[in-house]
């Protein structure tokens, strides 16, 4: 994707190196990425393991196709390490042969589901963790990329065109309606901060009891779109995911994220862009993936249709008409 690396700082590289002995781990079961309403899976695999001290670990390997839209692996690792140090993600132990090794969370933890977002306590806790990440300093991180959801979206659309993918006309109409926003987006930008970048519920680990009550603060996972970016863009991705499933209104979501309420229509515009981005990713994956067991095309078409519905049903079209 169109990502810009930050300036090189050699000392940062030296401080990050680890002595974790990957070769001394015992590896066991391999798990495919879960299929969820937010994403159809196929980004890679998770392999269970035990290190030489008996500690349970998890190795995350990424599929080659994900490199087209994911941040570089070194950037993902750096973001995850920083989040782990602040209690926002599982702790990273090593980067080895294109994979990331991290501490395995206890079995009581699981990926969040859409119905978890209906609980305002759970949703607020997730949003608070995202906001805490915005405050993590990454001034001396040479390999963390700058991301732009708009540039990413257009980049994936270009990839679809290059592969000869037929794009729905309605998605081009959505892009046309968004043009006033694209032309003036610079006027609405907030300062770039460290962001997880992907609002999907399945990118959050929750530790809950049988009644759904949180036992611990949630942890963020699935850092493939992470980097330094405008936090309103991440808010848009959250709004794209939450839809009608949430226990908080849009204004409350922005408040917990620390986003000024005046930027609500901007976040709503980014929510439409987020749907377009994942729609194009789905269609592109359907054209290039060797694995035909997953219907990426259906997922992509759904996200593109959803983007137009969001634009027409939220009052956003009226705001765009005033720009």
N, C-alpha and C positions, 0 to 999 in steps of 0.2 A: 504494500500500500504506500501512499504518499506520506511517508513519515520522515521527520528530520531529527537526526541524532544530536544530542547536546554536546557541548565542547568536551574534548578529551581531558581527563584528569587522571594521570597514571597512579597517583596515590590511592585513588578509589579502587582501582583494580586490585592492588596489592592487599588492601584491607578486606576484600571480599573473599579471597581464596579460602577454601576449606580443606581440612585434612580428612574429611569423611571418606572412608574406604568403601567405595561402591563395589569393588571386586570381591570384598569379603562378605557381602550380603548373600543371603539365601533367598532365591526368588521362587514364587509359587504361582498362584492363580492369576490369569490375565482377564481383565474385565473390559468390554467395549464401553465407549461413552454412552450414557443413558439417552434414550429417545424421550423427549419431553415436548409439550406444546410450544415451548420457546425455541427449541432447536431439535432437528431430527437426528442429531448425533453424528458420528463419523469423524469427529475431530481427532480421534486417537484412542489410546488404550491406557488402562491403569493396571499395574502389576503389583500384587502384594509381595512383601518381602520382610525379612528380619535381618537386622544388622548383627555385627559380631558381639554386641552386648546383650542381644535378645530383644532390642527395641523394635516394635513394628514400624515399618516404613512403607511408602507407596511411591512407585516410579510412574511418572506421567510421560508418555511418548505421544508426539503429535503426528497426525497424518501429513503427508507431503502437500496435499491440496490446501490445508489450512494456512500454509505460508502465504497464500495470495492475499489474505485479508487480516491475518494475525500480526501482532507486533513481533519483531525479531526475538528469538528465544532468549538472548542475553538480556534484552529489555524486560521480558516477562519475568525472568528469574530475579532481576534486580528489584522489580516492583514487588514480587512475592516475598523476597527477603525483607524488604522494608516493612511490608504489612505484617509479616510474621513477628518482627521485633516489637511491633506495637500492639500485638494481640488481636490483629484484624484478619489473620489468615493462618493456616497451618504453617509451621516453621519449615523453611527450605534447608536441606542438608547439603545438597550438591547438584551441580550441573554436569551431566555425564553423557557423552555420545548422543547429543541431540535430545536428551530427556532431562526432566527435573525430578530429583528425589526429595521427598518431604516426609515429615513425621506423619504417621497415620493417626487420625483422630479416633477416639474410642468408638465402639460399635453403636453407642447410643446416639451418635450424630448421624444425620442423613441430609441429602439435598432438600431444600425447601420446595414446596409445591404451590401452585396457584392458590389453593384454598388456605394456605398458611397466611397469605397476604390479606385475607378477610379479617384477621385478628389485628386490631389497631396496635396492640402492644408488640406483637411480633414484627409488624411492618415498621413501626417506629424504631425498634431496635436495629433492624436491618439498615434503615436509612441513616441512623446515627453512626453506624460503622462506616458507611460510605462517606459521610461528612467528616469523620475522624481521619479518613485517608486523605482527604483534601488538605489537611493540616500537616501531613508528613513532609518534611523537608527533603527535597531531591536536588538541591543545588549543586552537589558534587557527584552526580551520577552520569558519567559520560555516555552510557549506552541506552538510557531511557529515551524513547522516541516522543516526539510531538505528534499528536493525532488530531485529525479533523474529521468529524463524522460526515460532513458534506463532501470533502475531497475523497474520503473512503467510498461513499455511495457512488459518486460519479466514476471513480476508478473501477468499481465492480460492474457498473453498467457498461463501461468500455470493454471490459473483459468478456461480457456476454455478447456484445456486438462482434468482437474478434472471433468468438467461437461460433458465430452464426446463429445464436439463440434468438428465437422469435419473442419479442417483448410485447406484452399486452398494450394496446393503445391507451387504455385507461391510466396506465402508469405514466405515459408521456403527458397525458392531460394533468395528472397530479404534479409533475415536474413543472409544467407551464404555469399552473396556479401558484407554485412556490417561487417562481422567478423573482417577484418583488422582494421576497425575503432574502434570497441569495444575493441580490444586488445591494442590499443594505445590511447584511448580516454583521459587517464590521462595526456598525454603530451600536450593536447590542452585546458585544463580547465582554465577558468578565475576564479577569486575569487568569492565565493558565495555572492549574494546580495538578497534583498527582491524583489521578482518577482510575478507578477500577474499569469504568467505561462501558459495562454491559449490564443492563438492568434485569436480565432474565432471572426469574426466581430460582431456577436450578443452579445458578452460580452462587448460591448462598448455602452454607451448611448450618443447620439448626440442631440444637440439643434440647429436645422437648420430652415431657413425660406423656403418659397415656391420655391425658386430657388436653394435650396441646400446649401446656404451659411451658414457657422457656425456663430452662435450668441454667443456661449460660448465655453470654452475649454471642450472637451469630458470628460466623467466620465467612469471609469472602473467598470464593474459589473461582476457577475459570477465568484466568487473567489474560486471555489471548488478545483482548482489545484494549488492554491497559496502557497507560502512558500519561504524559503531561498534556492536558487539554482543558478547554473551557468547561467548568463544572455544569453549566446549563445544558451542554450537550449530553452529559451523563444523565441529568435530570430528565431530558427528553427520552432517553432509552428506558428509564424507570417508568415514565408515563405510558410509553408504548406497551410495556409489559403488564402494568397493573390494570389498565382498562376498567372493566366493571367488577373486578374481583376484589377490590381493596376495601379496607376498613377505614381509610382516610380519604378526604377529598383532595383534589389537585393542589389547592392552596395550602392545605396542611402538609402535603408531601414536600412542597417547595420550602415551607417554613422549617421542617425538620432537617432538610438538606442545607439550610442556610442560604437559599436562593431568594432574592427580593421578589415580592409578589408581582411587581410591575413587569417582571420577565416571564410571567406565566404563558402568554401567547408565543414567546420565543421558544420556551421549553416544549410547547405543543407542536410548534413547527419542527423542532428537532425530533419529536416523537414520530412524526410522519416520515422524516428522513431516515430514522432508524428502521422503520418498517420497509422502506424502499431498499435500504442497504441489505437487509437480510433476505428480502425478496430476490434481489439480484444474486446474492450469494447462493441461494437455493437453486436458482435456474442455472447458474454457472456450474455448480457442483453436479447438477444433473447431466451436464454436457461432458464434463471431464473426468468424473469419478469412475474408476474401474469397478467399484462395488455397486451393483444394481439392486441389491436387496433393500436399499433405502430409497424412498420416493422423494428425492430432493425437489423435483419439479412441482409436485403438489404443494409442498411446504412453501416454495418460492412464490407460487401463484397466490396462495392464501395471504402471505405477507404483503404482496403488492395490492391485492384487493383491499386488505385491511388499511393500507396507507390512505387510499382514497376515501374510505368510510370515515376514518379519523378526521380527515380534512373537512369533509362535508358536514359532519355531525357535531363538531365541537365549537362552532362559531368562529373557527380560525379563518375561514374563507373571507368573512367580513373584515377581519383585522388585516388580512393580506391586501384586500381591496383598498384599504386606507393608506397603505405604505406609498 
